[in-house]
Amino acid sequence: MKKQDANYTKKRWIILFACCLANLCLGSIYAWSVFASPMADYLTSLRGMAITTGDLAIVYTVANAVGPITMITGGWFNDRFGPKKVIFVGGALFGAGMIASSFANGIGALLVTYGLMCGLGLGMAYGCTISSCVKFFPDKRGLIGGITTAVYGFSSVILPPVVTTIVQRASVTTAFRYVGMAFLVIMTICSLIVEQCPAGFVPEGWTPPAVTDRKQASPDQDWRGMLRSPVFYVMLVLLMCGAFSGMMIISQASAVASGMLGMTAAAAGAVVSVLALFNACGRLLAGYISDRIGRINTLLISCILSFLGLLLLAFVGSRMPAFYGGIALTGLSFGAFMGVYPGFTADQFGAKNNSVNYGIMFIGFALAGLFGPMIMKNIYASAGSYNRAFLVAAALSTVGACLTFICHRLTRRN
């Protein structure tokens, strides 16, 4: 045991706390629907033309779609220069985007400030916090992936009531400004605490699993090696299928609650918090469980839960208990995918280059963020109901369940 390893075995928990605090700020993107409704009203009065939350869905779509760009580039810088600068720059861009959104006077401006600035800043900082923690905890990859992503998801439990209160007492632009300034301060402090994991780090009291196969003896692959592996493409599509339903509903959760059950703005905001709570719980539970029953088995269970939740929403979602049951199962499943995938990627392609590799894998999430909200908006515009969108998502959950068997077969062969 190196003395450095013994020191970092204790210090890694402080680094984990700082990364979780940063993710608490970054996860505010899941609270977009709470910003969207008052922002649509504000822009409608400002522009003199009707602007709906559906019109603003493109902003949320862009914010999620551009994330992998800076996850990949930020991961490259993180692996070479350490996480301090990457988290600082990403956090500054994210906070500045929130502040700049308070001055937006149209959808185009909001696309630049929230969609591009927040999305790019989010990808850079989030990819760095996740990969840094996974490297420091090779003995608990599933659990740590669950904790760091659970805190990220838990942000949308805390933030909606805060934003709603500020909007009611002041305005949505004030909410953007105050939240952005708070995030700037917190992210800067967190960036000063996080450190780079030393090469070959082995936590005190943990013995790496013995390897008998020559390929297993050096499992680390760079992005080129990962792209040559068939299992990568199965994992990518599986992530897209698993994240689709969550991204679809999260983008317009408040509007869905209002449209299906006629809820008030405050009650619809509570639905967003419920969705976020189960999203966060899914990340934590799945990360912990996947260390025991395996990542792929955990993802299979998640696809089944998502399928059941979406059927509830599609066929009996107009009833309050069924609606909340469907929202809970969908959030739980979505959270499970987000909690398991950082460790899953490191398991398959090694931890050394996980910053870049996970950034590339995250393209699957970005595709879900691109098509999920778009499909829901278009189906609702043409049919006046969300039911068909829920069925499309249920079909993709079925595809995801099938892909887990293919993935299991490929990983066993490797």
C-alpha positions as CSV (number, residue, x, y, z in Angstrom):
1,M,0.0,0.0,0.0
2,K,1.5,3.3,-1.1
3,K,1.3,6.2,1.4
4,Q,-0.3,8.3,-1.3
5,D,-3.1,5.7,-1.7
6,A,-3.7,5.7,2.0
7,N,-4.1,9.5,2.0
8,Y,-6.4,9.5,-1.0
9,T,-8.5,6.7,0.5
10,K,-9.7,9.2,3.1
11,K,-9.6,12.3,0.9
12,R,-11.7,10.7,-1.8
13,W,-14.8,11.1,0.4
14,I,-14.3,14.9,0.5
15,I,-13.8,14.9,-3.3
16,L,-17.0,12.8,-3.6
17,F,-18.9,15.4,-1.5
18,A,-17.6,18.3,-3.7
19,C,-18.6,16.5,-6.9
20,C,-22.1,15.7,-5.5
21,L,-22.6,19.4,-4.5
22,A,-21.6,20.4,-8.0
23,N,-24.0,17.9,-9.5
24,L,-26.8,19.2,-7.3
25,C,-26.4,22.5,-9.2
26,L,-26.0,20.9,-12.6
27,G,-29.1,18.7,-12.1
28,S,-31.3,21.8,-12.2
29,I,-31.7,21.1,-15.9
30,Y,-34.3,18.5,-14.9
31,A,-36.4,21.3,-13.4
32,W,-36.7,23.0,-16.8
33,S,-40.5,22.4,-16.9
34,V,-40.9,24.6,-13.8
35,F,-39.1,27.4,-15.6
36,A,-40.8,26.7,-18.9
37,S,-44.4,27.6,-17.9
38,P,-43.8,31.1,-16.4
39,M,-41.2,31.8,-19.1
40,A,-43.7,31.0,-21.8
41,D,-46.2,33.4,-20.2
42,Y,-43.4,36.1,-19.9
43,L,-42.4,35.8,-23.5
44,T,-46.1,35.8,-24.6
45,S,-46.6,39.1,-22.9
46,L,-43.3,40.5,-24.1
47,R,-43.7,39.5,-27.8
48,G,-47.4,39.9,-28.1
49,M,-47.9,36.4,-29.5
50,A,-48.8,33.1,-28.0
51,I,-45.8,31.0,-26.9
52,T,-46.4,27.7,-25.2
53,T,-44.3,25.3,-23.2
54,G,-44.3,23.0,-26.2
55,D,-42.7,25.8,-28.2
56,L,-40.0,26.0,-25.6
57,A,-39.3,22.3,-25.6
58,I,-36.7,22.8,-28.2
59,V,-34.6,24.8,-25.6
60,Y,-34.5,21.8,-23.3
61,T,-33.8,19.5,-26.3
62,V,-30.8,21.5,-27.4
63,A,-29.4,21.8,-23.8
64,N,-29.4,18.0,-23.6
65,A,-28.2,17.3,-27.1
66,V,-25.1,19.4,-26.9
67,G,-23.9,17.9,-23.6
68,P,-21.8,15.1,-25.1
69,I,-19.7,17.6,-27.1
70,T,-18.2,19.1,-24.0
71,M,-18.3,15.8,-22.1
72,I,-15.9,14.4,-24.7
73,T,-13.7,17.4,-25.0
74,G,-13.8,18.1,-21.3
75,G,-13.0,14.5,-20.6
76,W,-9.9,14.7,-22.7
77,F,-8.8,17.8,-20.7
78,N,-9.7,16.1,-17.5
79,D,-7.6,13.0,-18.2
80,R,-4.6,15.2,-19.0
81,F,-4.8,18.3,-16.8
82,G,-7.1,17.3,-14.0
83,P,-10.7,18.2,-13.0
84,K,-10.2,21.6,-11.3
85,K,-10.1,23.7,-14.4
86,V,-12.7,21.7,-16.3
87,I,-15.3,21.9,-13.5
88,F,-14.5,25.6,-13.0
89,V,-15.0,26.5,-16.7
90,G,-18.1,24.2,-17.0
91,G,-19.6,25.6,-13.9
92,A,-18.9,29.2,-14.9
93,L,-20.5,28.6,-18.3
94,F,-23.5,26.9,-16.8
95,G,-24.1,29.7,-14.2
96,A,-23.6,32.4,-16.7
97,G,-26.1,30.7,-19.1
98,M,-28.7,30.8,-16.3
99,I,-28.1,34.5,-15.6
100,A,-28.1,35.3,-19.3
101,S,-31.4,33.5,-19.7
102,S,-33.0,36.2,-17.5
103,F,-32.4,38.7,-20.3
104,A,-33.7,36.5,-23.1
105,N,-36.5,38.2,-25.1
106,G,-37.4,35.3,-27.4
107,I,-37.0,31.6,-28.1
108,G,-33.9,32.2,-30.2
109,A,-32.2,34.1,-27.3
110,L,-33.2,31.3,-24.9
111,L,-31.7,28.7,-27.2
112,V,-28.4,30.4,-27.0
113,T,-28.3,31.2,-23.3
114,Y,-30.0,28.1,-21.8
115,G,-29.8,25.7,-24.7
116,L,-26.2,26.2,-25.7
117,M,-24.4,27.9,-22.7
118,C,-26.1,25.8,-20.0
119,G,-26.0,22.6,-22.1
120,L,-22.3,22.9,-22.9
121,G,-21.3,23.9,-19.4
122,L,-23.4,21.1,-18.0
123,G,-21.7,18.5,-20.2
124,M,-18.2,19.7,-19.4
125,A,-18.7,19.7,-15.6
126,Y,-21.0,16.7,-15.2
127,G,-18.8,14.4,-17.2
128,C,-15.8,15.4,-15.1
129,T,-17.5,15.0,-11.7
130,I,-18.8,11.5,-12.6
131,S,-15.6,10.1,-14.1
132,S,-13.4,11.5,-11.3
133,C,-15.6,9.8,-8.6
134,V,-15.6,6.5,-10.5
135,K,-11.8,6.5,-10.7
136,F,-11.5,7.2,-7.0
137,F,-13.9,4.3,-6.1
138,P,-12.9,1.2,-8.1
139,D,-14.2,-0.9,-5.2
140,K,-17.7,0.7,-5.3
141,R,-18.3,1.8,-9.0
142,G,-22.0,1.0,-9.0
143,L,-22.8,2.6,-5.7
144,I,-20.7,5.7,-6.4
145,G,-22.2,6.1,-9.9
146,G,-25.6,5.8,-8.2
147,I,-24.8,8.4,-5.5
148,T,-23.3,11.0,-7.8
149,T,-26.1,10.7,-10.4
150,A,-28.8,10.5,-7.7
151,V,-27.7,13.9,-6.3
152,Y,-27.8,15.2,-9.8
153,G,-31.4,14.0,-10.1
154,F,-32.3,15.1,-6.6
155,S,-31.8,18.7,-7.7
156,S,-35.2,18.8,-9.3
157,V,-36.8,17.8,-6.0
158,I,-35.2,20.8,-4.2
159,L,-35.3,23.4,-7.0
160,P,-39.0,23.5,-8.2
161,P,-40.4,24.9,-4.9
162,V,-37.6,27.4,-4.7
163,V,-38.2,28.6,-8.3
164,T,-42.0,28.6,-7.8
165,T,-41.6,30.8,-4.7
166,I,-39.3,33.3,-6.5
167,V,-41.6,33.4,-9.5
168,Q,-44.6,34.1,-7.4
169,R,-42.9,36.8,-5.3
170,A,-40.9,38.4,-8.2
171,S,-40.7,37.0,-11.7
172,V,-39.2,34.1,-13.7
173,T,-36.4,36.3,-14.9
174,T,-35.4,37.0,-11.3
175,A,-35.5,33.2,-10.6
176,F,-33.0,32.6,-13.5
177,R,-30.8,35.4,-12.2
178,Y,-30.7,34.4,-8.5
179,V,-30.3,30.7,-9.3
180,G,-27.5,31.4,-11.8
181,M,-25.5,33.5,-9.3
182,A,-25.8,30.9,-6.6
183,F,-24.6,28.2,-8.9
184,L,-21.6,30.3,-10.0
185,V,-20.4,30.6,-6.4
186,I,-21.0,26.9,-5.5
187,M,-19.4,25.5,-8.6
188,T,-16.3,27.7,-8.1
189,I,-15.8,26.4,-4.6
190,C,-16.3,22.8,-5.6
191,S,-13.8,23.1,-8.4
192,L,-11.1,24.1,-5.9
193,I,-11.7,20.9,-3.8
194,V,-11.7,18.2,-6.5
195,E,-8.4,16.6,-7.4
196,Q,-7.2,14.2,-10.1
197,C,-7.1,10.6,-9.2
198,P,-3.5,9.3,-9.3
199,A,-2.7,6.6,-11.8
200,G,-2.9,3.1,-10.4
201,F,-4.8,4.2,-7.3
202,V,-5.9,1.3,-5.0
203,P,-8.0,2.2,-2.0
204,E,-6.8,1.1,1.4
205,G,-8.2,-2.3,2.4
206,W,-9.3,-3.3,-1.1
207,T,-7.6,-5.9,-3.3
208,P,-8.3,-5.7,-7.0
209,P,-9.9,-8.9,-8.4
210,A,-7.3,-11.4,-9.7
211,V,-7.2,-11.7,-13.5
212,T,-6.2,-14.9,-15.3
213,D,-6.8,-13.8,-18.9
214,R,-4.3,-11.7,-20.8
215,K,-7.0,-9.4,-22.2
216,Q,-8.5,-8.9,-18.8
217,A,-5.1,-8.0,-17.4
218,S,-5.2,-4.7,-19.3
219,P,-8.8,-3.8,-19.8
220,D,-8.4,-0.1,-20.4
221,Q,-9.4,1.0,-23.9
222,D,-9.3,4.4,-25.4
223,W,-12.1,5.7,-27.5
224,R,-10.8,4.1,-30.7
225,G,-10.7,0.7,-29.1
226,M,-14.2,1.3,-27.7
227,L,-15.6,2.2,-31.1
228,R,-14.2,-1.0,-32.5
229,S,-16.1,-3.1,-30.0
230,P,-19.6,-4.3,-31.0
231,V,-20.8,-4.1,-27.4
232,F,-20.4,-0.3,-27.5
233,Y,-23.1,0.1,-30.1
234,V,-25.5,-2.2,-28.3
235,M,-24.8,-0.2,-25.0
236,L,-25.4,3.1,-26.9
237,V,-28.7,2.1,-28.3
238,L,-29.7,0.5,-25.0
239,L,-29.0,3.8,-23.2
240,M,-31.1,5.7,-25.7
241,C,-34.0,3.3,-25.2
242,G,-33.7,3.4,-21.5
243,A,-33.5,7.2,-21.2
244,F,-36.2,8.0,-23.9
245,S,-39.2,7.8,-21.6
246,G,-37.6,9.8,-18.8
247,M,-36.4,12.6,-21.1
248,M,-39.8,12.7,-22.9
249,I,-41.8,13.2,-19.7
250,I,-39.3,15.4,-17.8
251,S,-39.3,17.9,-20.6
252,Q,-43.0,18.6,-20.2
253,A,-43.9,17.0,-16.9
254,S,-45.7,20.1,-15.6
255,A,-47.8,20.4,-18.8
256,V,-48.6,16.7,-18.8
257,A,-50.0,16.9,-15.3
258,S,-52.1,20.0,-16.2
259,G,-53.3,18.5,-19.5
260,M,-54.2,15.0,-18.2
261,L,-55.5,15.8,-14.8
262,G,-56.2,19.6,-14.9
263,M,-53.8,20.3,-12.1
264,T,-52.9,23.8,-11.0
265,A,-49.4,25.2,-11.5
266,A,-48.5,24.5,-7.9
267,A,-49.8,20.9,-8.1
268,A,-48.1,20.3,-11.4
269,G,-44.8,21.5,-9.8
270,A,-45.3,18.9,-7.1
271,V,-45.5,16.2,-9.8
272,V,-42.2,17.4,-11.1
273,S,-40.8,16.9,-7.6
274,V,-42.3,13.4,-7.4
275,L,-40.8,12.4,-10.7
276,A,-37.4,13.8,-9.6
277,L,-37.6,12.0,-6.3
278,F,-38.1,8.6,-7.9
279,N,-35.5,9.5,-10.5
280,A,-32.9,10.1,-7.7
281,C,-34.0,7.0,-5.8
282,G,-33.6,4.9,-9.0
283,R,-30.1,6.1,-9.5
284,L,-29.0,5.3,-5.9
285,L,-30.8,1.9,-5.6
286,A,-29.8,0.7,-9.1
287,G,-26.2,1.7,-8.5
288,Y,-26.1,-0.3,-5.2
289,I,-28.0,-3.3,-6.6
290,S,-25.9,-3.5,-9.8
291,D,-22.8,-4.1,-7.6
292,R,-24.6,-7.3,-6.5
293,I,-26.7,-8.7,-9.3
294,G,-24.8,-7.1,-12.2
295,R,-25.3,-4.1,-14.4
296,I,-27.1,-5.8,-17.2
297,N,-29.6,-7.6,-15.0
298,T,-30.3,-4.3,-13.3
299,L,-31.0,-2.6,-16.6
300,L,-33.3,-5.4,-17.7
301,I,-35.4,-4.9,-14.6
302,S,-35.4,-1.1,-15.3
303,C,-36.8,-1.6,-18.8
304,I,-39.6,-3.8,-17.4
305,L,-40.5,-1.2,-14.8
306,S,-40.5,1.5,-17.5
307,F,-42.8,-0.5,-19.7
308,L,-45.3,-1.0,-16.9
309,G,-45.2,2.6,-15.9
310,L,-45.8,3.8,-19.4
311,L,-48.8,1.4,-19.9
312,L,-50.3,2.9,-16.7
313,L,-50.0,6.4,-18.1
314,A,-51.3,5.4,-21.5
315,F,-54.4,3.5,-20.4
316,V,-55.4,4.8,-17.0
317,G,-53.3,7.9,-16.5
318,S,-56.3,10.1,-16.2
319,R,-56.9,8.6,-12.7
320,M,-54.8,10.1,-10.0
321,P,-53.3,6.9,-8.4
322,A,-52.5,5.4,-11.8
323,F,-50.9,8.7,-13.0
324,Y,-48.6,8.9,-10.0
325,G,-47.8,5.2,-10.2
326,G,-46.8,5.6,-13.9
327,I,-44.7,8.7,-13.1
328,A,-43.0,6.9,-10.2
329,L,-42.1,3.8,-12.3
330,T,-40.9,5.9,-15.2
331,G,-38.7,8.1,-13.0
332,L,-37.3,5.0,-11.1
333,S,-36.4,3.3,-14.4
334,F,-34.8,6.4,-15.9
335,G,-32.8,7.0,-12.8
336,A,-31.6,3.4,-12.8
337,F,-30.1,3.8,-16.3
338,M,-28.3,7.1,-15.4
339,G,-27.0,5.6,-12.2
340,V,-25.7,2.3,-13.7
341,Y,-24.1,3.6,-16.9
342,P,-21.0,5.4,-15.5
343,G,-19.8,2.2,-13.8
344,F,-21.1,0.0,-16.7
345,T,-18.9,1.9,-19.1
346,A,-15.9,1.7,-16.8
347,D,-16.4,-2.0,-16.4
348,Q,-16.5,-2.7,-20.1
349,F,-13.7,-0.3,-21.3
350,G,-11.7,0.5,-18.2
351,A,-11.5,3.4,-15.9
352,K,-8.4,5.1,-17.3
353,N,-10.1,6.7,-20.3
354,N,-13.6,6.7,-18.8
355,S,-13.9,10.5,-19.0
356,V,-13.8,10.5,-22.8
357,N,-15.4,7.1,-23.2
358,Y,-18.4,7.9,-21.0
359,G,-18.8,11.2,-22.9
360,I,-19.1,9.3,-26.2
361,M,-21.5,6.8,-24.6
362,F,-23.6,9.7,-23.4
363,I,-24.5,10.4,-27.1
364,G,-27.2,7.7,-26.4
365,F,-28.7,10.0,-23.7
366,A,-28.4,13.0,-26.0
367,L,-30.4,11.2,-28.7
368,A,-33.1,10.4,-26.1
369,G,-33.1,14.0,-25.1
370,L,-33.4,15.1,-28.8
371,F,-36.2,12.7,-29.9
372,G,-38.2,12.2,-26.7
373,P,-39.5,15.8,-26.2
374,M,-39.9,16.2,-30.0
375,I,-42.0,13.1,-30.4
376,M,-44.2,14.0,-27.4
377,K,-44.8,17.5,-28.7
378,N,-45.7,16.4,-32.2
379,I,-48.0,13.6,-31.1
380,Y,-49.8,15.9,-28.7
381,A,-50.1,18.6,-31.3
382,S,-51.7,16.2,-33.8
383,A,-53.8,14.0,-31.5
384,G,-54.5,16.3,-28.6
385,S,-53.4,13.5,-26.2
386,Y,-50.2,12.1,-24.8
387,N,-51.3,8.4,-25.0
388,R,-49.6,7.6,-28.2
389,A,-46.3,9.1,-27.0
390,F,-46.4,6.8,-23.9
391,L,-47.0,3.8,-26.2
392,V,-44.0,4.8,-28.4
393,A,-41.8,5.0,-25.3
394,A,-43.2,1.6,-24.1
395,A,-42.2,0.1,-27.4
396,L,-38.6,1.4,-27.0
397,S,-38.5,0.0,-23.4
398,T,-39.3,-3.4,-24.9
399,V,-36.5,-3.0,-27.4
400,G,-34.2,-2.0,-24.6
401,A,-35.1,-5.2,-22.7
402,C,-34.2,-7.3,-25.8
403,L,-30.9,-5.4,-26.1
404,T,-29.9,-6.4,-22.5
405,F,-29.9,-10.1,-23.7
406,I,-27.7,-9.2,-26.7
407,C,-25.4,-7.2,-24.5
408,H,-25.1,-10.0,-22.0
409,R,-24.2,-12.4,-24.8
410,L,-21.5,-10.1,-26.2
411,T,-19.9,-9.3,-22.8
412,R,-19.8,-13.1,-22.0
413,R,-18.1,-13.7,-25.3
414,N,-15.6,-11.0,-24.6
